[in-house]
């Protein structure tokens, strides 16, 4: 009888019992987990209270799919737009390359031109990588472009294996391994995208497959990366939830049972159930070094994990930005809206028009006294977006005073008080607007004109009005 080996785990310095190996379970009929995903009902979140430990890697980073998944849900970017966004991602990621890589389609001339232009920049980060299907004709494009890394689609749920690909698990595994071996034979790093992992048989297919991938890694001496794709957004971050929905459980299984090092593990989430950000953060906390994102969450259906969100998640977890220039986020948002014509919902955190704008008079009064009371952090410093107030019938004199001070960049020692005559005069005008049936907020253009007129009447110099 073969006994399992006891060994010292260098990550926690505890003796552990060697885990069982997990062979492929080549089922005759697909396992679609209809007990968790009954199509005619809302999906179910079940628990078994199996808890796995936190294991955040020493180094964590962000990868970008704006030019791949992001382009699947909108009009394609031009090559020039891609290059400009790529430049800004390089600037945002900083000298330490926290934004580690970008992935690109290679299927049309425009995308190939964009790849060439980005490569000509010569940046170390973000690294330019490709995305292909597990087809030799797709891989030919990677070789033609001379790229050193490519993602390859390896769908892993029985929904995809049986119903889309019309294969058995064994046939799918052999097909994928053959493709990965071809990539490795050319000295190129494969990044295996485990599509639909949160509906897959983790221990019957995913882990056996990844065990084989790790063998290929050792055989060729080339990293084989694993992207864990929550394609339908079914992942949950609740402690003790069952796989395949448990983010912690999947990451733990891949690290411990399949032997995938953290630096080769990456989470790719979708937002169908509003969990993209929390699931991505959970993947970091439980052992994946990478999280894959798109700018402003633009992606298939409800979108991907927003890249800008994970920048601030990184800072909260690590206690530092490590060289990232977060002001670029505002620059990117303005470029998307003004140059590309991609509207950003106004309440979107960090980038929406109203993300740090208040309309309530009591909030504006607090901002006037100390902006820390009603602002999440120094948004002026980190995003070039000082807190603002929108003027309506509920703003009060405090709101009007704050609007004037922020809009005209009034120095702190010259701030307009809410009791000032210019404020009370404007408040009377605002009240009159709503008494006569107005239902919309007062626009910045209206207020700008009104403040200038009142300042001229009272012979006041206010902030940036001084040069007028």
C-alpha positions in Angstrom: 0.0 0.0 0.0 1.4 3.4 -1.0 1.2 5.9 1.8 1.0 9.6 1.0 4.1 11.6 1.8 4.3 14.2 4.6 6.1 17.3 3.6 6.9 20.9 4.8 4.9 23.6 3.1 7.3 26.5 2.6 4.4 29.0 2.3 3.0 28.4 5.9 5.8 26.3 7.5 3.4 23.6 8.4 3.7 19.8 7.8 1.1 18.7 5.3 0.0 15.5 3.8 0.6 15.0 0.1 -2.7 15.4 -1.8 -4.2 12.8 -4.0 -3.7 13.1 -7.7 -6.7 14.0 -9.8 -7.1 12.1 -13.0 -9.4 13.2 -15.8 -13.0 12.1 -15.3 -14.1 11.4 -18.9 -17.9 11.3 -18.5 -20.3 10.0 -21.1 -22.9 12.8 -20.5 -22.2 16.4 -19.6 -22.3 17.6 -16.1 -24.0 21.0 -16.3 -24.5 21.4 -12.6 -28.2 22.0 -13.1 -28.7 21.7 -9.3 -26.8 25.1 -9.1 -27.7 26.5 -12.5 -31.4 25.5 -13.2 -32.0 27.5 -16.4 -35.7 28.2 -15.6 -34.8 29.5 -12.1 -32.3 32.0 -10.6 -28.9 30.3 -10.1 -28.3 29.0 -6.6 -25.4 29.7 -4.2 -24.7 26.7 -2.1 -22.4 26.2 0.9 -20.3 23.4 2.3 -18.3 25.5 4.8 -15.0 24.3 3.5 -12.7 27.2 4.3 -9.5 27.9 2.5 -6.7 30.3 3.9 -5.8 33.7 2.5 -2.6 33.5 0.5 -2.0 36.8 -1.3 1.2 36.7 -3.3 4.1 39.0 -2.7 3.5 40.6 -6.0 0.2 41.3 -7.6 -0.6 43.1 -10.8 -3.2 44.0 -13.4 -3.5 42.9 -17.0 -5.7 44.6 -19.6 -8.2 43.3 -22.1 -9.6 46.6 -23.4 -8.4 45.8 -27.0 -9.8 42.2 -26.9 -12.8 41.6 -24.7 -13.5 45.4 -24.7 -13.7 45.4 -28.5 -16.3 42.5 -28.5 -18.9 44.8 -27.1 -18.5 48.1 -29.0 -17.4 49.6 -32.3 -13.8 48.7 -33.0 -11.1 51.2 -32.0 -9.0 52.6 -34.7 -5.3 51.8 -34.7 -4.5 55.3 -33.6 -7.0 55.2 -30.8 -5.5 51.9 -29.6 -2.0 53.4 -29.6 -3.1 56.4 -27.6 -4.9 54.3 -25.0 -1.8 52.0 -24.8 0.4 55.0 -24.2 -1.9 56.1 -21.3 -2.0 52.6 -19.9 1.8 52.6 -19.8 1.8 56.0 -18.0 -0.9 54.8 -15.6 0.9 51.5 -14.7 4.1 53.5 -13.8 7.7 52.4 -13.8 7.0 49.2 -11.9 4.7 47.9 -14.5 1.7 47.3 -12.3 -0.3 47.1 -15.5 1.6 44.1 -16.7 0.3 43.4 -20.2 -2.4 44.0 -22.9 -3.9 41.5 -25.2 -4.8 42.1 -28.8 -6.8 40.5 -31.6 -4.8 39.7 -34.7 -7.7 38.9 -37.1 -7.8 42.1 -39.2 -5.3 44.5 -40.7 -6.3 47.3 -38.4 -5.5 45.3 -35.2 -2.2 44.0 -36.7 -1.3 47.6 -37.5 -2.1 48.6 -33.9 0.1 45.8 -32.5 3.0 46.9 -34.7 2.6 50.5 -33.6 2.5 49.5 -29.9 5.5 47.3 -30.3 7.4 50.2 -31.8 7.0 52.1 -28.6 9.4 49.6 -27.0 7.8 49.7 -23.6 8.6 46.9 -21.2 5.1 47.3 -19.7 2.3 46.7 -20.6 3.6 43.8 -22.6 2.0 43.3 -26.0 0.4 39.8 -26.2 -2.2 38.1 -28.5 -5.4 36.2 -28.1 -6.3 33.2 -30.4 -8.6 30.3 -30.6 -7.0 26.8 -30.3 -6.5 26.6 -34.1 -3.3 26.4 -36.0 -4.3 29.0 -38.5 -4.8 31.4 -35.6 -1.4 30.6 -34.2 0.2 31.3 -37.6 -0.8 35.0 -37.0 1.0 35.0 -33.7 4.2 33.7 -35.4 3.9 36.2 -38.2 3.6 39.1 -35.7 6.7 37.8 -33.8 5.0 38.0 -30.4 6.4 36.2 -27.4 3.1 35.4 -25.6 -0.4 34.5 -26.7 -3.6 33.7 -24.9 -5.3 30.6 -26.2 -9.0 29.8 -25.7 -9.5 26.5 -23.8 -13.1 26.2 -22.9 -13.5 24.0 -19.9 -17.2 23.6 -18.9 -19.2 20.7 -20.2 -21.6 23.3 -21.7 -18.8 24.3 -24.1 -17.0 20.9 -24.5 -20.1 18.9 -25.3 -22.5 21.4 -26.7 -20.3 23.9 -28.5 -17.3 21.9 -29.4 -19.1 18.6 -29.8 -16.3 16.7 -28.0 -15.8 14.6 -25.0 -13.6 15.8 -22.1 -10.7 13.5 -23.3 -10.9 14.8 -26.8 -11.0 18.4 -25.6 -8.0 17.9 -23.3 -6.0 16.2 -26.1 -6.9 19.0 -28.5 -5.8 21.7 -26.1 -2.6 20.0 -25.1 -1.6 19.5 -28.7 -2.1 23.2 -29.4 -0.2 24.3 -26.3 2.7 22.0 -27.2 2.8 23.6 -30.7 3.0 27.1 -29.0 5.8 25.9 -26.7 7.8 24.4 -29.5 8.1 27.9 -31.0 9.4 29.2 -27.7 6.2 31.3 -27.1 4.5 31.6 -23.7 1.0 30.2 -23.8 -1.7 31.7 -21.6 -4.5 29.2 -21.3 -7.9 30.9 -21.0 -10.2 28.5 -18.9 -13.4 29.7 -20.4 -16.6 29.2 -18.3 -14.6 27.9 -15.3 -17.4 28.7 -12.8 -19.6 26.1 -14.5 -16.9 23.5 -15.0 -16.0 20.3 -13.2 -13.0 21.6 -11.3 -11.7 18.3 -10.0 -12.9 16.2 -12.9 -11.5 18.3 -15.7 -9.9 21.6 -14.8 -7.3 20.4 -12.3 -6.4 17.3 -14.3 -5.9 19.6 -17.4 -3.8 22.1 -15.5 -1.7 19.3 -14.0 -0.8 18.3 -17.6 -0.1 22.0 -18.5 2.3 22.2 -15.6 4.1 19.1 -16.9 4.5 20.8 -20.2 5.9 23.9 -18.4 8.5 21.7 -16.8 9.3 19.8 -20.0 9.9 22.9 -22.1 11.2 25.2 -19.4 8.7 27.9 -20.5 6.0 29.4 -18.3 2.4 28.2 -19.0 0.0 30.8 -17.7 -3.5 30.0 -16.5 -6.3 32.6 -16.9 -9.3 31.6 -14.8 -12.3 33.0 -16.7 -15.6 33.6 -14.9 -17.2 34.0 -18.3 -20.8 34.2 -17.1 -20.1 36.1 -13.8 -21.3 33.2 -11.7 -18.3 33.4 -9.3 -18.9 34.3 -5.7 -16.5 35.4 -3.0 -18.5 34.1 0.0 -16.5 32.0 2.5 -17.5 28.4 2.5 -19.4 28.5 -0.9 -19.2 25.4 -3.0 -17.2 25.1 -6.3 -17.5 25.7 -9.1 -18.9 29.1 -8.0 -16.4 29.7 -5.2 -13.6 32.0 -6.3 -11.5 31.0 -3.3 -12.1 27.3 -3.9 -11.0 27.5 -7.6 -7.8 29.4 -6.9 -6.9 27.1 -4.0 -7.5 24.0 -6.1 -5.3 25.3 -8.9 -2.5 26.3 -6.6 -2.5 23.4 -4.2 -3.9 20.5 -6.3 -2.7 21.4 -9.8 0.5 23.0 -8.6 0.1 26.3 -10.5 2.4 29.0 -9.1 0.7 32.3 -8.1 2.7 34.2 -10.7 1.1 32.1 -13.4 -2.5 32.5 -12.2 -4.8 35.3 -13.4 -8.5 35.9 -12.8 -10.8 37.2 -15.5 -14.2 38.3 -14.3 -17.5 39.4 -15.7 -20.1 41.6 -14.0 -23.4 39.7 -14.7 -24.2 39.5 -11.0 -22.4 42.8 -9.9 -19.5 40.8 -8.5 -16.6 41.5 -10.9 -14.6 43.7 -8.6 -15.0 41.8 -5.4 -14.3 38.5 -7.2 -11.1 39.9 -8.7 -10.0 41.2 -5.3 -10.7 37.8 -3.8 -8.6 36.1 -6.5 -5.7 38.3 -5.4 -6.3 37.5 -1.7 -6.3 33.8 -2.3 -3.3 33.4 -4.5 -3.6 34.7 -8.0 -1.0 37.3 -8.9 -2.9 38.7 -11.9 -6.4 40.2 -12.4 -7.5 40.8 -16.0 -9.6 44.0 -16.6 -10.8 46.4 -19.2 -11.0 50.2 -19.0 -14.3 51.3 -17.5 -15.5 47.7 -17.5 -16.3 47.8 -21.2 -16.7 44.2 -22.3 -19.0 41.4 -23.3 -22.6 41.7 -22.0 -22.4 43.5 -18.6 -18.7 44.0 -19.0 -15.4 43.0 -17.3 -13.8 44.1 -14.1 -13.1 47.8 -14.5 -9.4 48.4 -14.6 -9.6 51.7 -12.7 -11.4 49.9 -9.9 -8.6 47.5 -9.5 -6.0 50.3 -9.4 -7.7 51.5 -6.2 -8.2 48.0 -4.9 -4.5 47.4 -5.3 -3.7 50.6 -3.4 -6.0 49.6 -0.6 -4.5 46.2 -0.2 -0.9 47.1 -0.6 -1.1 50.5 1.2 0.7 52.2 -1.7 0.3 53.0 -5.4 3.8 51.7 -6.2 4.4 54.2 -8.9 0.9 54.2 -10.6 -0.2 57.6 -11.8 -3.9 57.6 -11.0 -4.5 61.0 -12.6 -4.3 59.3 -15.9 -7.6 57.6 -15.2 -9.3 61.0 -15.6 -7.3 61.6 -18.8 -8.5 58.2 -20.1 -12.1 58.9 -19.2 -12.0 62.3 -21.0 -10.5 60.7 -24.1 -13.1 58.0 -24.2 -16.0 60.5 -23.9 -14.6 63.4 -26.0 -12.5 61.6 -28.7 -13.9 58.1 -29.0 -17.5 59.0 -28.2 -17.9 56.3 -25.6 -20.3 57.7 -22.9 -19.5 56.9 -19.3 -22.5 56.6 -17.0 -22.4 59.7 -14.8 -22.5 57.8 -11.5 -19.6 55.5 -12.3 -17.1 55.4 -9.5 -13.9 57.4 -10.0 -14.8 58.5 -13.6 -18.5 59.4 -13.9 -19.5 63.0 -14.1 -21.2 62.9 -10.8 -19.0 60.4 -8.8 -17.9 63.1 -6.3 -20.7 65.6 -6.9 -23.3 66.3 -4.2 -26.7 67.9 -4.5 -27.8 67.9 -0.9 -27.4 71.1 1.0 -26.4 69.4 4.2 -23.6 67.6 2.4 -22.5 70.8 0.7 -22.3 72.5 4.1 -20.0 69.7 5.3 -17.8 70.0 2.2 -17.5 73.7 2.8 -16.3 73.1 6.3 -14.0 70.2 5.5 -14.1 68.2 2.3 -13.0 65.0 4.1 -16.5 64.7 5.6 -18.1 63.9 2.2 -15.3 62.9 -0.2 -13.9 59.4 -0.4 -10.3 60.6 -0.6 -8.4 63.6 -2.0 -9.9 63.2 -5.5 -8.3 66.5 -6.5 -4.8 65.0 -5.8 -5.4 61.5 -7.2 -7.8 62.1 -10.1 -7.6 65.8 -10.8 -11.3 65.9 -9.8 -11.9 68.1 -6.7 -15.3 67.4 -5.1 -18.1 69.5 -6.6 -21.7 70.3 -5.8 -24.6 70.5 -8.3 -26.9 73.4 -7.6 -30.6 72.7 -7.2 -33.5 73.7 -4.9 -31.9 71.5 -2.1 -28.3 72.9 -2.3 -28.7 75.9 0.0 -26.2 78.7 0.4 -23.5 76.2 1.5 -23.8 74.4 -1.8 -23.6 77.7 -3.8 -20.6 78.9 -1.8 -18.8 75.5 -2.4 -19.6 75.6 -6.1 -18.1 79.1 -6.5 -15.0 78.2 -4.5 -14.3 75.0 -6.4 -15.4 76.1 -9.9 -13.3 79.3 -9.8 -10.4 77.7 -7.8 -10.6 80.2 -5.1 -7.5 80.1 -2.8 -8.2 78.8 0.7 -7.5 82.1 2.4 -10.0 83.8 0.1 -12.9 81.3 0.2 -16.4 82.7 -0.2 -18.5 82.2 2.9 -22.1 81.0 2.6 -23.3 84.2 4.2 -21.7 86.4 1.6 -23.9 88.8 -0.4 -23.0 87.2 -3.7 -24.2 83.8 -2.4 -27.5 85.0 -1.0 -28.2 86.9 -4.2 -27.6 83.7 -6.3 -29.7 81.7 -3.8 -32.6 84.0 -4.4 -32.3 83.5 -8.2 -32.1 79.7 -7.7 -35.2 79.7 -5.5 -37.1 81.8 -8.0 -36.3 79.3 -10.7 -37.8 76.4 -8.8 -40.8 78.4 -7.5 -41.7 78.9 -11.2 -41.6 75.2 -12.0 -38.0 74.3 -12.9 -37.2 70.6 -12.2 -33.6 70.3 -13.6 -30.3 71.2 -11.8 -28.7 74.6 -12.6 -26.0 74.0 -15.2 -22.4 75.1 -14.7 -22.7 77.5 -17.7 -25.7 79.2 -16.1 -23.9 79.6 -12.8 -20.7 80.8 -14.5 -22.6 83.6 -16.2 -24.5 84.5 -13.1 -21.5 84.6 -10.8 -19.5 86.7 -13.2 -22.4 89.2 -13.4 -22.8 89.4 -9.6 -19.1 89.7 -9.1 -18.9 92.6 -11.6 -21.9 94.3 -9.9 -20.3 94.0 -6.5 -16.7 94.7 -7.8 -15.4 91.4 -6.4 -12.3 89.5 -7.6 -13.0 85.7 -7.2 -10.4 83.1 -7.8 -9.8 82.7 -11.6 -11.9 85.8 -12.2 -9.0 87.9 -11.1 -7.4 87.9 -14.5 -10.7 88.8 -16.2 
